[in-house]
Amino acid sequence: MRRRRVLQIGLGGIAALGALPLIGAQRSMATDGPETFVYVSNAGTKDIYVLGMNRDTGELIMIEKTPVPGAEKTSLVSLPMALPPNKRYIYAQLRSEPYPVSTFSIDHTSGKLTHLGSTPLVDQMAYINVDKTGKHLVGASYTGAKVAVYPIDARSVVEDKATQIIDTKPKAHCVFFDASNRHVYVPVLSADYVMQFKFDAGTGMLTPNDPPTVAVRAGAGPRHFTIHPNGEWAYLITETTATIGTYSINKDTGTLTEVGFVDTGDYNLKDSAFASDIHVTPNGKFLYGAVRTTSMLHGYKVDPEKGTLTGIGKWPTEKTPRGFSIDPRGKFLLAAGMDSASLTVHAIDQNNGELKTVKQYPVGQQPNWVEIVDMIRA
C-alpha cells in the first residue's frame, strides 16, 4: 500500500506530521495571505472546507469549515457546486429533500463564505452550472431524469420558480455551456447520448439543437463533459467503460462531431469502471480523467492541431476519486477521495504532463467536488 504523509487539519489551526517545514509555509501564507482559495464539498458532513493555497508549492492551510444548510439528511452521494464567471459566489446543492441550493458569497480577502440564502429545487441534481452571464443556474438530475433552469436574482441568489423543466431519459449527469454561452450539452448516462441544446441567455430557455442528441457506443454510459480552452474541441468521459471521447464543435451551430475515443484500460467486464470526472489544463496542453474503481488518474497530451489525445500515463490518487480540479495556472491537480475523506495535491509537470503527489489532506466525509478561486483584487 502506498504510504503518504498526511497533514492533519483542525479548525483551530494546523498540526502536521513533520511539522517544521509546514509551519514555516503556514507562517509565510499567514503573513502575506493566500492568493488562491480551494473549496471542497463533503456530502457526508454537509459542509464545505475552505483552504488557502500557496500558488508556488501547492501547500494548503485550513481557513474554515462552512455548513451547507437546508436539509436534515446528509446529501446523497455528492454535494455539487458551481461558480459564476465572476467567481464572487459559490452555489452548492444538498441532494436530500427539499433539495436546497445555497448561495454563498466569497470574501476575496479571506476566502471565507457567507450564506446568502437557500432555494429548494425541483429535484436533486448530480451537476449544477451557471451560464456566462451569471443570471441562470442549470441543473441535471440523475435520479429525477430532468434538466432544470432557474433564474438568479440581483443579489445572486437562485430564485424559487424554475424558468424551465425538461424531462430527459434516466440519469442526466452533467451540464456544460460552450464559450459563446449559446449552446448547452447534457450527457445522459442511461440513454448513451449527449443532449445538445441552444441557449437563450436573455430568457434562460433551452431548445433542442439539430440534431438534438449525439450517440455514443451502447453501454458506454456518458457522464462528465468539458470543453478545451480554445472552444473548438469537447471531451466526454464514459462512466461504465472508462473511455474518453474527443469531439469537434461547429462554431456556428454548436453541434458536436465525434473525432475519436481513447480507452483508459480500466474497464472491468463484470462491473462498471465508474469513471467520474474530466478536466483540461488552462493552457490546453493536457487532459486528465479519473476512474473510481481503480482510484487512478489518467493523463493525456492534447494534439494542438486536431484535439486528439495521446496517453501520458496513469497515477494512483485518493480512494474513489469522484471529483477533481486544476488550479488556474495549470500547476496542480487536486483530487478528492469519496471513500478516503481526503484530498491530494498533485503537481503537474509543465513539460510532459506527468503527475507527482505533493501532499494529502484530510477533509470531511464523502468529499466529491473541488473548486479553486483566485483572489480578486479591488
LOPAMI-993573 format. One record per residue: x, y, z of N, C-alpha, C in turn; residue in one letter. Coordinates in steps of 0.2 Angstrom, whole numbers, plus 5000, padded with zeros to 4 digits. Each point is the difference from the previous one (the first is absolute). Layout:
XYZXYZXYZA;...
! end
This chain:
500449945000499650065000500450065000M;499850054996500450065000500050045007R;500650025002500050045006500150084998R;499650045003500050074999500050045006R;500350055000500050045006499450045000R;499750005006499350035001500050065004V;499850064998499950065004499450005003L;500050005007499450005004499750085000Q;499450014998499750065000499550015006I;500150055004499550015005499750074999G;499450015003499750074999500450055003L;500349995005500450055004500750014997G;500249964995500750014997500249944997G;500649995000500349954996500549965004I;499949935000500549965004500349954994A;500649995000500349964994500549955003A;500049954996500549955001500650034996L;500650005003500650044998499850074999G;499950035006499650075000500550054998A;500650005001500450065000500050034993L;500149974994499950034994499450034999P;499449965002499450034999499850065004L;500250005006499950065004500350064997I;500650004997500350054996499650024994G;499749954997499650024994499350035002A;499849985006499450035003500150075002Q;500550025003500250065002500050054994R;500449974995500150054994499350024997S;499549954999499450014997499650045005M;500149995007499650045005500250084999A;500650014999500350075000499750034994T;500149974994499850034993499349994999D;499749955002499349984999500049964993G;499749945000499949964994499750044994P;500249994994499750034995499549964996E;500049935002499649964997499649965005T;499449984999499649975005499749934997F;499949955004499849934997499449995004V;499449984997499449985003499949934999Y;499949965005499849934999499449985004V;499549984996499349985003500049935002S;499749985006500049945003499349985001N;499749954996499349985001499949975006A;500449965003499949965007499950055006G;500450055000499950055005499750074998T;499750004994499650064998500450075001K;500650004998500450065001500550014994D;500350065001500550024995500650025004I;500649964998500650025003500350064996Y;500250055003500450064997500750005001V;500449994995500850005001500350054996L;500650035003500450044997500549964996G;500250024994500549974996500650044998M;500649975001500650044998500149984993N;500050054996500049994992500749974998R;500550015004500749974998500149935002D;499849985006500149945002499449955000T;499450035000499449965001499849985007G;500450035005499849995007499350035001E;499749975005499350025002500050015007L;499650055002499950015007499250015001I;499849985006499350005002499850075001M;499450024997499750075002499449995004I;499549964997499449995004499649944997E;499649985004499549954998499350035000K;499650004995499450044999499449954999T;499549995004499549964999499550024995P;499849954996499550014995499349995003V;499650055001499349985003499549994996P;499449985003499449994996499749935000G;500349955002499749935000500349965006A;499549965003500249965006500549944998E;499949974995500449944998500650024996K;500549965000500650014997499950014992T;500450024996499950014993500249944997S;499549974996500149934997500650004995L;500549965002500649994996500550064999V;499750064998500450054998499650075002S;500450055000499850075001500350044995L;499650014994500350044994500150075002P;500550034997500150075000500150044994M;499950064999500150044994500250075001A;500450034996500250075001499850044994L;499750065001499950044994500650034997P;500050034994500650024997500450055004P;499750045004500350055004500449985006N;499849935002500449975006499950035006K;499450045001499950035006499549975005R;499749944997499549965003500149934999Y;499749965004500149934999499349975002I;499849954996499349975001500149935001Y;499649975005500149935002499349975002A;499949944997499349975001500149945004Q;499649995005499949945004499549954996L;500249944999499649954997499549965004R;499850045005499449975004499550055001S;499449985001499450045000500150065006E;499850064998499650024994500550024994P;500649974999500550014995500250084999Y;500250035006500150075000500750014997P;500050064996500650024997500250075004V;500650005003500250065004500450044996S;500050075001500450054997500550025005T;500650004999500550035005500450054996F;500150065003500550054998500749985002S;500550024996500749985001500350075002I;500350005006500450055002500749994997D;500250054995500649994997500650025003H;500050025006500550025005500249945004T;499549975003500149945004499849934997S;499650004995499849944997499349975004G;499850035005499549985004499350014996K;499549965002499450004997499450025004L;499650044997499450035004499449974997T;499549975003499449974998499550064998H;499850004994499550054998499349985000L;499949934999499349974999500049944997G;499549965001499949934998499350004996S;500049964994499450004996499949924999T;499449985001499949934999499949994992P;500349954997500049984993499549954999L;499849994994499549954998500249935001V;500749995001500249935001500850005002D;500249955002500850005001500450004994Q;500550045000500450004994500649975000M;500249964995500749975000500550054998A;499850064997500550054997499650065000Y;500350065002499750064999500550054996I;499850054996500550044997499650074999N;500450054999499850074999500250034994V;499550034996500250024993500550065001D;500250024994500550055000499850075002K;499450015000499750075003500050005007T;500049945003499950005007499250005002G;499650004996499350015001499549945000K;500349944998499649945000500449945003H;499749965004500349945002499649944997L;500449954997499749954997500349935004V;499549965001500249945003499849944997G;500449945000499849944997499849955006A;499449975000499849955005500149934997S;500549975003500149934999499449955002Y;499850015006499449965003499450024997T;499950074999499350024998499950014992G;500649984997499950004992499850074998A;500350055001499850074997500550055000K;500050054996500450065000499650065003V;500250045004499650055003500450074999A;499750054998500350075000499750045005V;500450045004499750045005500450074999Y;499650055001500350074999500350025007P;500550044999500450025006499950085001I;499850025006499850075000500550055001D;499950065001500550065001500449995006A;499849965005500549995005500449944999R;499949964994500449944998499749945004S;499450015003499749945003499549974994V;500049935000499649964996499250015002V;499650024995499350015001499649935001E;499550015003499649935002499649974994D;499950044995499549984994500549984994K;499949944998500449984994499850044994A;500550024996499850024993499849954995T;500349945001499849944996500249945003Q;499649954999500249935002499949954994I;500549964998500049964994500149935003I;499549954998500149935001500649974996D;500449965003500549974996499949925001T;500449964996500149935002500350005006K;500049945004500349995006500850025001P;500150035005500750015002500450054996K;499750065000500350064997500650025005A;500650014997500550005005500550065000H;499950054995500450065000499750054996C;500250065001499850064996500650044999V;500150024993500650044999499850054994F;500250065001499950064995500650004996F;499950024994500550014995500350075001D;500550024997500450075001499550054998A;499649994995499650064998499350015004S;499949955005499450005004499449994996N;500049984994499449994996499949924999R;500449965003499849934999500249965007H;499649955001500049965007500149934998V;500449965004500049934998499949965007Y;499649954999499849965006500149924998V;500549975003500149934999499449965004P;499749954997499549965004500349935000V;500149985006500449935000499649944998L;499450005002499649944998499750004992S;500050064997499850004993500650004996A;500650005002500649994996500050064995D;499950065002500150054995500150075004Y;500250054996500150075003499450044997V;499650035004499550054998500350064998M;499850034994500350074998499450055000Q;500150055003499550055000500350074998F;499550044997500250074999499750045007K;500450055001499950045007499950074998F;499450035003499950074999500150035007D;500650045000500250035007499550055002A;499650034996499650055002499449975004G;499749954997499449965004500249945004T;500649984999500249945004499749934997G;499750014994499749944997500449954996M;499949945000500449954996499549974995L;500349994994499649974994500549954997T;499749944998500449954997500450034994P;500649984999500450024994499849944995N;500350014994499949964995500749974997D;500149935002499649955003499950025008P;499549975003499950015007500549965005P;500349954997500449955004500649984996T;500549985003500649974997500149935003V;500049954997500049935003500749985001A;500149965006500749975001499949925000V;500549965000499949935000499549975005R;499649964998499549975005500449975006A;499750025006500349985006500650035003G;500250064996500650035002499850055007A;499450035000499850035006500450075000G;499850054996500350075000499850035006P;500650035003499950035007500250085000R;500650015000500250075001500350034993H;500050064999500150044994500450065001F;500550024996500350065000500250024993T;500250075000500250034994500750035000I;500449994995500750025000500050085000H;500550035003500050075000500050044994P;500149974994500050034994499350004997N;499549965003499350004998499949964994G;500549964998499949974993499949925002E;500249985005499949925002499749995006W;499649955001499749985006500249935002A;499949985006500349935002499449985005Y;499949934999499549965004500349945003L;499949995007500249945003499449965001I;500149934999499549955001500149975006T;499449995004500149975007500149935000E;499649964995500049935001500649974997T;500250034994500649974996500650045001T;500050055003500650045002500450024993A;499750024996500350034994499950084999T;500450034996500050075000499950024992I;499550044999499950024993500150074998G;500350014994500250064998499450024994T;499850065001499550034995500250074997Y;499950014994500050074997499450035001S;500050075001499450045001499950054994I;499549994997499850054995499950075003N;500450054998500050065004499450044998K;499649994995499450034998499449975003D;499949935000499549975002500049975007T;500749995002500149975007499949925000G;499949974994499949935000500749965001T;500049945002500649965001500049954995L;500749994998500149944995500649965004T;499949945000500549955003500650004996E;500650015004500649994997500349945001V;500049975006500249945002500049995008G;500149945002500049985007500749975002F;500250015006500649965003499749965006V;500449945001499749965006500550005005D;499850025006500450005006500349935002T;499749954998500249935001499849985007G;499650045004499749985006499349975001D;499849984994499349975000500049935002Y;499649985005499949945002499349974997N;500149944997499449974996499449985005L;500249995006499549985005499650065003K;500350055000499750065004500250074996D;499650055001500250064998500750035002S;500350034996500750035002499950065005A;499450034999499850065004500550054999F;500250024994500450054998499550065002A;500450065002499650055004500150074996S;500650035001500050074998500650014995D;499950064997500550024994500150075000I;500750024999500250074999500650014996H;500050064997500650024995500350055004V;500750004999500450065003499950064997T;500050065003499950064998500350024993P;500649974999500450024994499849954994N;499649955002499749964995500549944998G;500549995003500549954998499949935003K;499750005005499949935004499249995002F;499849945000499449985002500049945005L;499650005005500049955005499349975002Y;500049945001499349975002500149955006G;499550005004500149955006499549944999A;500349955003499649935000499949985008V;499449995002499949995007500249935002R;499849954996500149935002500849985001T;500450044996500749995001500450055004T;499650065001500350055004500650034996S;499950014994500650024995499850074997M;500550044998500050054996500349994993L;499750014995500349994993500150064997H;500650014997500250064997500249994992G;499850064997500149994992500250074998Y;500450004994500350064997499550014994K;499850075000499550024995500450024993V;499849974995500350024993499850074999D;500550054999499850074999499650024994P;500149954995499650014993499449975000E;499949935003499449964999499650005006K;500350015006499649995006500049935003G;500349954996500049935002500549995006T;499949945003500449995006500549944999L;500650015004500549955000500249995007T;499949945002500149985007500750025003G;500050035006500750025003500149955006I;499549985003500149955006499450005004G;500149965006499450005005500449995007K;499650035005500350015006499549995006W;500249975005499549985006499950075003P;499350005003499850065003499649985006T;499650055002499549985006499549944998E;499849975005499649944999499350034998K;499849974994499350024997500050074999T;500450024995500150084998499350024996P;499650035004499350024996500150064996R;500450055003500150064997500750035001G;500250044995500750035001500050074996F;500550045001500050064997500850024999S;500150054995500650024998500150085002I;500550025003500150075002500050044993D;499950075001500050044994500650014996P;500649985003500650004997500249944997R;499649945001500249944997500649965004G;500150025006500649985003499849945005K;499450005002499849945005499349984998F;500049935002499349974999499849975007L;499450025002499849985007499449955000L;500149945002499549955000499749985006A;499449995001499649995006499849925000A;500149975005499949935001499349995004G;499549974997499450005003500049955006M;500449944999500149955005500650015004D;500450054999500650015005499950065004S;499550044999499950075004500650044999A;500450004995500650044999500050034993S;500550055000500150034993500850004999L;500249984994500750004998500150054995T;500650045001500350054996500549964995V;499950004994500549984995500350054996H;500650004999500450054996500049984993A;499850044995500049994993500750024997I;500349954997500750024997499850044993D;500250065000499950054995500249984993Q;500549955000500349984993499649944997N;499949955005499749934997499349995003N;499850045005499349985003500049955005G;500649975002500049955005499850035007E;499749965004499750025007500549975005L;500150045005500449985006499750025006K;499949965005499650015006500450055004T;499750055002500350055005499849995007V;499349995001499849995007499349985001K;499849975005499349985001499850045006Q;499350025000499750035005499349975002Y;499949995007499349985001499550065000P;499449984997499450045000499449975003V;499450024998499449975003499949934997G;499449985002499849934997499750004993Q;500149964996499849994993500250074996Q;500650025000500150064996500049984993P;499750044996499949994993500050054995N;500150065002500050064995500650055003W;500350024995500650055001499950064996V;500050065003500150064996500650045002E;500350044995500650045002499950074998I;500150055004499950074998500650045002V;500250044995500550055002499750065003D;500450035005499850065003499950064995M;499450035000499950064996500250065004I;500550044997500250065003499550064998R;499950045005499550064999500350044995A;
! end
